[in-house]
Amino acid sequence: MKLKIYISILLSALLYSSASFGQAAEETTAPEEATTPETTKPEKDNSDFSQELNEAWANPDYRSYIKAIDELIRMGDSFAENKLRLALSNYQHGKSIIQKMRDDVRLYREQAMESKHLNEKWYWQTMDRKMREERVVSEKKRKAKLKSVTYFTRAINHLDEIDNKRVRESRDYKGLLANIYREWVMAQYDLGNIPQTIDILTRYIALGPMYEGQVAPHKYLSSAYGFQEKIIEKYGIGTEQDLIYFKKKKNEHLLRATELTFKKGSPEYERMMEIVNRDEVIAIQPPN
């Protein structure tokens, strides 16, 4: 009898200790659930941390005393992206000025045509009015093109500051630069600043075969060199070597424009060759 009571007590003790051990195990494992990967905050990547440190060094008043530091900045992607954005903004602003001027001129001409001029009895009165209208149109064009050239020049300067080779060789960079060059040249040419267009036109065709193979820039270049040639002949500003140089460059681009239009060997090209050869022979003839 005593043995049965003892075994019963022993079994009860064992059951109690097992239950206590299970409860303790649950209590000890519970905190581990709070540290699962889903609830822990991921550590920052080294590159992100490095970027934060670089941004902390931002100082708009910083002045470099070493030119190489400025060159380093100009090679960066962020610098290039900012300059591309500024160049595009100036280019678009310049284009909008030209477009607004054309709209204004068209509206002005339409209103002038619809107006009744009952006070005009003589032909000279009509001609005088038309000349005044053309002067108004010319002034609108002049002001707009002068203003647009300012923005196109700023855009060119922004792109020239980019030293990032990858960006400068990209199609987008060259395309934007070509568009700005083209608008700048047309505006300056119309304003009569013809000699200044030579440098930009030369840079335009140097952008690549796609740009060199266009007829228009060679026509503009031929005309610009011809303008320089006439200035020397008329006013004597320049040497004989300058005259020969401008004449040769004029004829070179004239022939290239003819080749791109009619192809080499065509009757038109052969005719232009005759004109060029006669022009250059006259140019180098010694004085009598």
C-alpha positions as CSV (number, residue, x, y, z in Angstrom):
1,M,0.0,0.0,0.0
2,K,2.7,2.4,0.9
3,L,4.6,1.5,-2.3
4,K,1.5,2.4,-4.5
5,I,1.2,5.8,-2.7
6,Y,5.0,6.5,-3.3
7,I,4.7,5.6,-7.0
8,S,1.7,7.9,-7.4
9,I,3.5,10.8,-5.8
10,L,6.6,10.2,-8.0
11,L,4.5,10.2,-11.2
12,S,2.7,13.4,-10.2
13,A,6.1,15.1,-9.6
14,L,7.4,14.0,-13.0
15,L,4.3,15.3,-14.8
16,Y,4.6,18.6,-13.0
17,S,8.2,19.1,-13.9
18,S,7.5,18.3,-17.6
19,A,4.8,20.9,-17.8
20,S,7.0,23.5,-16.1
21,F,9.9,22.7,-18.6
22,G,7.5,23.1,-21.6
23,Q,6.3,26.4,-20.3
24,A,9.9,27.6,-19.8
25,A,10.8,26.6,-23.3
26,E,8.0,28.6,-24.7
27,E,9.0,31.6,-22.7
28,T,12.6,31.4,-23.8
29,T,11.8,31.0,-27.5
30,A,9.2,33.8,-27.6
31,P,11.7,36.7,-27.8
32,E,13.4,35.0,-30.8
33,E,10.2,35.5,-32.8
34,A,10.6,39.3,-32.4
35,T,14.0,39.2,-34.1
36,T,12.9,37.5,-37.3
37,P,14.2,39.0,-40.6
38,E,10.7,40.4,-41.3
39,T,10.8,42.7,-38.3
40,T,14.4,43.7,-38.2
41,K,15.5,47.0,-39.9
42,P,18.0,46.3,-42.7
43,E,21.3,48.0,-42.5
44,K,22.2,50.6,-45.1
45,D,24.4,49.6,-48.0
46,N,27.9,51.1,-48.0
47,S,27.2,52.9,-51.3
48,D,24.1,54.6,-49.8
49,F,26.1,55.6,-46.8
50,S,28.9,57.0,-49.0
51,Q,26.4,59.0,-51.0
52,E,25.0,60.5,-47.8
53,L,28.5,61.5,-46.7
54,N,29.2,63.1,-50.1
55,E,25.9,65.1,-49.9
56,A,26.9,66.3,-46.4
57,W,29.9,67.9,-48.0
58,A,27.8,70.1,-50.3
59,N,28.8,73.7,-50.0
60,P,27.6,76.2,-52.6
61,D,30.2,78.7,-51.5
62,Y,33.2,76.3,-52.1
63,R,35.9,77.8,-54.3
64,S,38.6,75.6,-55.8
65,Y,42.2,76.9,-56.2
66,I,43.2,74.0,-58.4
67,K,42.0,73.9,-62.0
68,A,42.2,70.1,-62.1
69,I,39.4,69.9,-59.5
70,D,37.1,71.9,-61.8
71,E,37.9,69.5,-64.6
72,L,37.1,66.6,-62.4
73,I,33.7,68.0,-61.6
74,R,33.0,68.7,-65.3
75,M,33.6,65.0,-66.1
76,G,30.9,63.8,-63.6
77,D,27.6,62.4,-64.7
78,S,25.6,64.8,-62.5
79,F,27.4,67.8,-63.9
80,A,26.7,66.6,-67.4
81,E,23.0,65.9,-66.7
82,N,22.6,69.4,-65.2
83,K,24.3,71.1,-68.2
84,L,22.2,69.1,-70.7
85,R,19.1,70.2,-68.9
86,L,20.1,73.8,-68.9
87,A,21.1,73.6,-72.6
88,L,17.8,72.1,-73.6
89,S,15.9,74.7,-71.6
90,N,17.8,77.6,-73.3
91,Y,17.4,76.0,-76.7
92,Q,13.6,75.5,-76.3
93,H,13.3,79.1,-75.0
94,G,15.1,80.4,-78.1
95,K,13.0,78.4,-80.4
96,S,9.8,79.6,-78.7
97,I,10.9,83.2,-79.3
98,I,11.3,82.5,-83.0
99,Q,8.0,80.7,-83.3
100,K,6.2,83.5,-81.5
101,M,7.7,86.0,-83.8
102,R,6.6,84.0,-86.9
103,D,3.1,83.8,-85.5
104,D,3.0,87.6,-84.8
105,V,4.3,88.3,-88.3
106,R,1.7,86.1,-89.9
107,L,-1.1,87.7,-87.9
108,Y,0.2,91.2,-88.7
109,R,0.3,90.5,-92.5
110,E,-3.2,89.1,-92.3
111,Q,-4.6,92.1,-90.5
112,A,-2.8,94.4,-93.0
113,M,-4.3,92.7,-96.0
114,E,-7.8,92.8,-94.4
115,S,-7.5,96.5,-93.6
116,K,-9.3,99.1,-95.8
117,H,-7.2,102.0,-96.9
118,L,-9.7,104.4,-98.4
119,N,-7.5,107.4,-97.9
120,E,-5.0,106.1,-100.5
121,K,-5.6,107.9,-103.7
122,W,-2.2,107.5,-105.3
123,Y,0.0,104.6,-106.1
124,W,2.9,106.1,-104.2
125,Q,0.7,106.2,-101.0
126,T,0.1,102.4,-101.3
127,M,3.8,101.7,-101.9
128,D,4.7,103.9,-98.9
129,R,2.3,102.0,-96.7
130,K,3.6,98.6,-97.8
131,M,7.2,99.7,-97.1
132,R,6.2,100.8,-93.6
133,E,4.6,97.4,-93.0
134,E,7.8,95.6,-94.2
135,R,9.9,97.8,-91.8
136,V,7.6,96.7,-89.0
137,V,8.0,93.0,-90.0
138,S,11.8,93.4,-90.3
139,E,12.0,94.9,-86.9
140,K,10.0,92.2,-85.3
141,K,12.3,89.6,-86.9
142,R,15.4,91.4,-85.9
143,K,14.5,91.8,-82.2
144,A,13.3,88.1,-82.0
145,K,16.4,86.7,-83.6
146,L,18.8,88.9,-81.5
147,K,17.0,87.6,-78.4
148,S,17.0,84.0,-79.5
149,V,20.7,84.1,-80.3
150,T,21.4,85.0,-76.7
151,Y,19.6,81.8,-75.5
152,F,21.2,79.6,-78.2
153,T,24.7,80.9,-77.3
154,R,24.0,80.1,-73.6
155,A,22.9,76.6,-74.7
156,I,26.2,76.1,-76.6
157,N,28.2,77.3,-73.7
158,H,26.5,74.8,-71.3
159,L,27.2,71.9,-73.7
160,D,30.8,73.0,-74.2
161,E,31.4,72.8,-70.5
162,I,30.7,69.0,-70.4
163,D,33.9,67.0,-70.3
164,N,32.3,63.6,-69.8
165,K,33.5,61.6,-72.8
166,R,30.6,59.1,-72.7
167,V,28.1,62.0,-72.8
168,R,29.9,63.9,-75.5
169,E,29.9,60.9,-77.8
170,S,26.3,60.0,-77.2
171,R,23.7,60.4,-79.9
172,D,21.5,62.6,-77.7
173,Y,24.3,65.1,-77.0
174,K,25.3,65.4,-80.6
175,G,21.7,65.7,-81.7
176,L,20.9,68.5,-79.3
177,L,24.2,70.3,-80.1
178,A,23.4,70.0,-83.9
179,N,19.9,71.5,-83.4
180,I,21.3,74.4,-81.4
181,Y,24.1,75.0,-84.0
182,R,21.6,75.0,-86.8
183,E,19.2,77.6,-85.1
184,W,22.2,79.8,-84.1
185,V,23.6,79.8,-87.6
186,M,20.2,80.7,-89.3
187,A,19.5,83.5,-86.8
188,Q,23.0,85.0,-87.1
189,Y,23.0,84.7,-90.9
190,D,19.7,86.5,-91.1
191,L,21.0,89.2,-88.8
192,G,23.9,89.8,-91.2
193,N,26.6,88.3,-88.8
194,I,27.8,86.1,-91.6
195,P,31.5,85.7,-90.8
196,Q,30.7,84.5,-87.3
197,T,28.8,81.5,-88.7
198,I,31.9,79.9,-90.2
199,D,33.2,78.5,-86.9
200,I,29.8,77.0,-85.8
201,L,29.1,75.6,-89.3
202,T,32.6,73.9,-89.3
203,R,31.8,72.5,-85.8
204,Y,28.4,71.3,-87.1
205,I,29.8,69.2,-90.0
206,A,32.6,67.8,-87.7
207,L,30.0,66.1,-85.5
208,G,29.9,63.1,-87.8
209,P,29.2,61.8,-91.3
210,M,25.5,62.2,-90.8
211,Y,25.9,66.0,-90.4
212,E,28.7,66.4,-92.9
213,G,26.5,64.7,-95.5
214,Q,23.8,67.4,-95.5
215,V,23.7,70.0,-98.3
216,A,22.6,73.0,-96.3
217,P,25.6,73.5,-94.1
218,H,27.9,73.4,-97.1
219,K,25.8,76.0,-98.9
220,Y,25.9,78.2,-95.9
221,L,29.7,77.8,-95.5
222,S,30.3,78.5,-99.2
223,S,28.2,81.6,-98.9
224,A,30.0,82.7,-95.7
225,Y,33.5,82.2,-97.3
226,G,32.3,84.0,-100.4
227,F,31.2,86.9,-98.2
228,Q,34.6,87.1,-96.6
229,E,36.2,87.0,-100.1
230,K,34.0,90.0,-101.3
231,I,34.9,92.0,-98.2
232,I,38.6,91.7,-99.0
233,E,38.1,92.5,-102.6
234,K,35.9,95.5,-101.9
235,Y,37.6,97.1,-98.9
236,G,41.1,95.6,-99.0
237,I,40.8,94.3,-95.5
238,G,43.2,91.3,-95.6
239,T,46.1,89.9,-97.5
240,E,46.3,88.2,-100.8
241,Q,46.8,84.9,-99.0
242,D,43.6,85.5,-97.1
243,L,41.7,86.1,-100.4
244,I,43.0,82.9,-101.9
245,Y,42.2,81.0,-98.8
246,F,38.6,82.2,-98.6
247,K,38.1,81.6,-102.3
248,K,39.4,78.0,-102.1
249,K,37.2,77.3,-99.1
250,K,34.2,78.8,-100.8
251,N,34.7,76.6,-103.9
252,E,35.4,73.5,-101.7
253,H,32.1,73.7,-100.0
254,L,30.3,74.7,-103.2
255,L,31.6,71.6,-104.9
256,R,30.6,69.4,-101.9
257,A,27.1,70.8,-102.0
258,T,26.9,70.1,-105.7
259,E,28.2,66.6,-105.2
260,L,25.6,65.9,-102.4
261,T,22.9,67.3,-104.6
262,F,23.7,65.8,-108.1
263,K,26.5,63.2,-107.4
264,K,30.0,63.3,-108.8
265,G,30.3,62.8,-112.5
266,S,26.9,64.3,-113.2
267,P,26.6,67.1,-115.9
268,E,25.7,69.5,-113.1
269,Y,28.9,68.6,-111.1
270,E,31.1,68.9,-114.2
271,R,29.6,72.3,-114.9
272,M,30.3,73.4,-111.4
273,M,33.9,72.1,-111.7
274,E,34.4,74.4,-114.7
275,I,33.1,77.4,-112.8
276,V,35.4,76.6,-109.8
277,N,38.5,76.0,-111.9
278,R,38.0,79.3,-113.8
279,D,37.4,81.1,-110.5
280,E,40.6,79.8,-108.9
281,V,42.7,80.4,-112.0
282,I,41.6,84.0,-112.0
283,A,42.4,84.2,-108.3
284,I,46.0,83.1,-108.6
285,Q,46.8,85.0,-111.8
286,P,49.8,87.4,-111.2
287,P,49.0,91.1,-111.8
288,N,50.0,92.5,-115.2
